[in-house]
Amino acid sequence: MDNSLNGKETTGTGEPATGFGPPGRPGPSASLLFADLPPLDGELRLGERAAAEAADDYGHLVHHRPLGVLCAGSASDIAAVLRLCADRGVRAAARGRGHSTYGQAQAEDGVVIDMGTLNGVRWERDGRVAVQGGACWSEVLRATLRHGRAPRVLTDYLELSVGGTLSAGGLGGASHRYGAQTDSVAELEVVTGTGHIEICSPTQRPGLFHAVLAGLGQCAVITRATLETVPVPPTVRRYVLRYSSPAALMRDQRRLVADGRFDYVEGQTQPDPEEEGGWRYLLEAVAMPLGGRPDDTALIGDLHDEREHAEIGDLPFPEFADRLAPSVAYLESTGEWRDPHPWLNLLLPDSAADDVVASVMAGLTPADIGPSGVVLLYPIRRELLRAPLLRAPEEPLLFLFALLKTATPGAEAPTADEALRHNRRLYELAREHGGFRYPVGSVPMEPEDWRAHFGDRWADLTAAKAEYDPASILAPGQRIFTG
Ligand SMILES: Cc1cc2nc3c(=O)[nH]c(=O)nc-3n(C[C@H](O)[C@H](O)[C@H](O)COP(=O)(O)OP(=O)(O)OC[C@H]3O[C@@H](n4cnc5c(N)ncnc54)[C@H](O)[C@@H]3O)c2cc1C
């Protein structure tokens, strides 16, 4: 059935477009609410299916049903809907790809703005690319590769939206060289919570610019971003090196980051098949030479890995950038991609990273992260993280330590609730050691936790919220201002 009604409402199932509150509780009347909307370039969906999809995300842990879903056709559509929402006190959240894991892109009895239709990418001069907020990084990369270039920092998984990662930060293996994705933004077009379309940059309306980047969607919806890119070679050389302890892995990671010899540095743990319940640690480092062949000895000759296990090989850049695609296809085929994902992402200060990681890993079994879970561990240079709202330890180096858990029902893994309690404990442990949450995962948070998270930036965030979203309608699923 064709749901599309430009400027009109559609239920998608033929049902009346009213009463979309939770069962048993009369909801606000969607028809009444949206009756005053001007004609839209996109479409408004008020049906059961659209609401159910918008009440879910990659975590599958939290389900808040919206009144309606705006499939935005333009920034003006978003402005019109946000003006209406602000006027009526109805909450609204942008949704990129819904890959956050704890309801961050949901809006109970509100409006979810599906950004997927705003996915245009336009090559600009001077190595810059202008992309709409709903474009995902794979779409951006496809466009830049035509010019032999790539965004400076790519996330491990490319099917995340530009607006979604810029509102969190956007970290990856190139973050030790270029910071977060937020550090590659030259300019933004946004729609504020008052429904105004604004352009901002480090020099034009910098207050708004800094409130939006890593601002967790609190002040505005990102409708366009102009991003810096870098030249990339057709082929890269990749090294996967094995270690028996996190300390040994981190020691070598520090060395690589200090002299910057690699373009990409990450690390992860894997269950050790030779030791029941044990782990082994992998360094993944990639050289992207623009001319000549990398010198293996110069790159890894002084490292202290278990060299007999080293895997070294060349692969095409696009294959490297999209390296998760085969695993994702596999997990989709087994159904695990749709299992609950109570993820935990922490940023640890260098001085505490060895102790915190060692103590967490000593108490962690492979079952704790589930059959398709992953633990990431890699370094980032603090001075490169310039977005004021991207909270991170104030030491020259920090480590992303992420427990990407799958709570597969029926498996030996902890339940989703147990995993959430575990996340909360580890978050508190990290905080005691000067660590922060990288807030894309699933940690139950109270408003005072958010105040502690933002620390001396809290006053700036609340002032920006008062200025750009005075009705406090935006991104309620983050539970920063709504509790
Ligand atoms: C498989 C997988 C791999 C990942 N890998 C990485 C990684 O390598 N590095 C990394 O940093 N993160 C990674 N993440 C986390 C991811 O970056 C965040 O969860 C991100 O917010 C998801 O993007 P999304 O488009 O799905 O956003 P959504 O989940 O749709 O939204 C997340 C939040 O951003 C807000 N938002 C969305 N779009 C906009 C917009 N246009 N303007 C303003 N606010 C907006 C939403 O309202 C919500 O609050 C990964 C997640 C998954 C599931």
The ligand as an SDF file (V2000), in Angstrom:
LIG
                    3D

 53 58  0  0  0  0  0  0  0  0999 V2000
   27.1260   -1.8880   14.5390 C   0  0  0  0  0  0  0  0  0  0  0  0
   27.4580   -0.5390   15.1280 C   0  0  0  0  0  0  0  0  0  0  0  0
   28.7330   -0.0360   14.9960 C   0  0  0  0  0  0  0  0  0  0  0  0
   29.0680    1.2020   15.5380 C   0  0  0  0  0  0  0  0  0  0  0  0
   30.3320    1.6720   15.3740 N   0  0  0  0  0  0  0  0  0  0  0  0
   30.6670    2.8710   15.8630 C   0  0  0  0  0  0  0  0  0  0  0  0
   31.9800    3.3960   15.6740 C   0  0  0  0  0  0  0  0  0  0  0  0
   32.8490    2.7650   15.0810 O   0  0  0  0  0  0  0  0  0  0  0  0
   32.2380    4.6350   16.1770 N   0  0  0  0  0  0  0  0  0  0  0  0
   31.3000    5.3720   16.8210 C   0  0  0  0  0  0  0  0  0  0  0  0
   31.5960    6.4940   17.2300 O   0  0  0  0  0  0  0  0  0  0  0  0
   30.0630    4.8840   17.0360 N   0  0  0  0  0  0  0  0  0  0  0  0
   29.7380    3.6650   16.5760 C   0  0  0  0  0  0  0  0  0  0  0  0
   28.4710    3.1740   16.7850 N   0  0  0  0  0  0  0  0  0  0  0  0
   27.5220    3.9840   17.5750 C   0  0  0  0  0  0  0  0  0  0  0  0
   26.8310    4.9980   16.6860 C   0  0  0  0  0  0  0  0  0  0  0  0
   27.7560    5.9520   16.2080 O   0  0  0  0  0  0  0  0  0  0  0  0
   25.7730    5.7980   17.4390 C   0  0  0  0  0  0  0  0  0  0  0  0
   24.8740    4.9640   18.0820 O   0  0  0  0  0  0  0  0  0  0  0  0
   25.0360    6.7180   16.4700 C   0  0  0  0  0  0  0  0  0  0  0  0
   24.2960    7.6770   17.2000 O   0  0  0  0  0  0  0  0  0  0  0  0
   24.1080    5.9000   15.5870 C   0  0  0  0  0  0  0  0  0  0  0  0
   23.7790    6.6200   14.4330 O   0  0  0  0  0  0  0  0  0  0  0  0
   22.2880    6.5270   13.9340 P   0  0  0  0  0  0  0  0  0  0  0  0
   22.2370    7.2520   12.6390 O   0  0  0  0  0  0  0  0  0  0  0  0
   21.7810    5.1450   13.9280 O   0  0  0  0  0  0  0  0  0  0  0  0
   21.5970    7.4090   15.0660 O   0  0  0  0  0  0  0  0  0  0  0  0
   20.2210    7.1550   15.8170 P   0  0  0  0  0  0  0  0  0  0  0  0
   20.3250    5.9440   16.6700 O   0  0  0  0  0  0  0  0  0  0  0  0
   19.1140    7.1970   14.8510 O   0  0  0  0  0  0  0  0  0  0  0  0
   20.1760    8.4590   16.7550 O   0  0  0  0  0  0  0  0  0  0  0  0
   21.0800    8.5790   17.8280 C   0  0  0  0  0  0  0  0  0  0  0  0
   20.8770    9.9320   18.5210 C   0  0  0  0  0  0  0  0  0  0  0  0
   21.2580   10.9580   17.6150 O   0  0  0  0  0  0  0  0  0  0  0  0
   20.1570   11.8310   17.3690 C   0  0  0  0  0  0  0  0  0  0  0  0
   20.1890   12.1570   15.9470 N   0  0  0  0  0  0  0  0  0  0  0  0
   20.0820   11.3020   14.8910 C   0  0  0  0  0  0  0  0  0  0  0  0
   20.1530   11.9880   13.7460 N   0  0  0  0  0  0  0  0  0  0  0  0
   20.3020   13.2900   14.0730 C   0  0  0  0  0  0  0  0  0  0  0  0
   20.4070   14.4840   13.3320 C   0  0  0  0  0  0  0  0  0  0  0  0
   20.3930   14.4940   12.0110 N   0  0  0  0  0  0  0  0  0  0  0  0
   20.5330   15.6420   14.0160 N   0  0  0  0  0  0  0  0  0  0  0  0
   20.5640   15.6740   15.3750 C   0  0  0  0  0  0  0  0  0  0  0  0
   20.4640   14.5700   16.1250 N   0  0  0  0  0  0  0  0  0  0  0  0
   20.3310   13.3980   15.4830 C   0  0  0  0  0  0  0  0  0  0  0  0
   18.9270   11.0310   17.7360 C   0  0  0  0  0  0  0  0  0  0  0  0
   17.8370   11.8600   18.0780 O   0  0  0  0  0  0  0  0  0  0  0  0
   19.4250   10.2160   18.9020 C   0  0  0  0  0  0  0  0  0  0  0  0
   19.3980   11.0010   20.0660 O   0  0  0  0  0  0  0  0  0  0  0  0
   28.0980    1.9490   16.2570 C   0  0  0  0  0  0  0  0  0  0  0  0
   26.8110    1.4340   16.4020 C   0  0  0  0  0  0  0  0  0  0  0  0
   26.4880    0.2060   15.8470 C   0  0  0  0  0  0  0  0  0  0  0  0
   25.1160   -0.3410   16.0450 C   0  0  0  0  0  0  0  0  0  0  0  0
  1  2  1  0
  2  3  1  0
  2 52  2  0
  3  4  2  0
  4  5  1  0
  4 50  1  0
  5  6  2  0
  6  7  1  0
  6 13  1  0
  7  8  2  0
  7  9  1  0
  9 10  1  0
 10 11  2  0
 10 12  1  0
 12 13  2  0
 13 14  1  0
 14 15  1  0
 14 50  1  0
 15 16  1  0
 16 17  1  0
 16 18  1  0
 18 19  1  0
 18 20  1  0
 20 21  1  0
 20 22  1  0
 22 23  1  0
 23 24  1  0
 24 25  2  0
 24 26  1  0
 24 27  1  0
 27 28  1  0
 28 29  2  0
 28 30  1  0
 28 31  1  0
 31 32  1  0
 32 33  1  0
 33 34  1  0
 33 48  1  0
 34 35  1  0
 35 36  1  0
 35 46  1  0
 36 37  1  0
 36 45  1  0
 37 38  2  0
 38 39  1  0
 39 40  1  0
 39 45  2  0
 40 41  1  0
 40 42  2  0
 42 43  1  0
 43 44  2  0
 44 45  1  0
 46 47  1  0
 46 48  1  0
 48 49  1  0
 50 51  2  0
 51 52  1  0
 52 53  1  0
M  END
$$$$
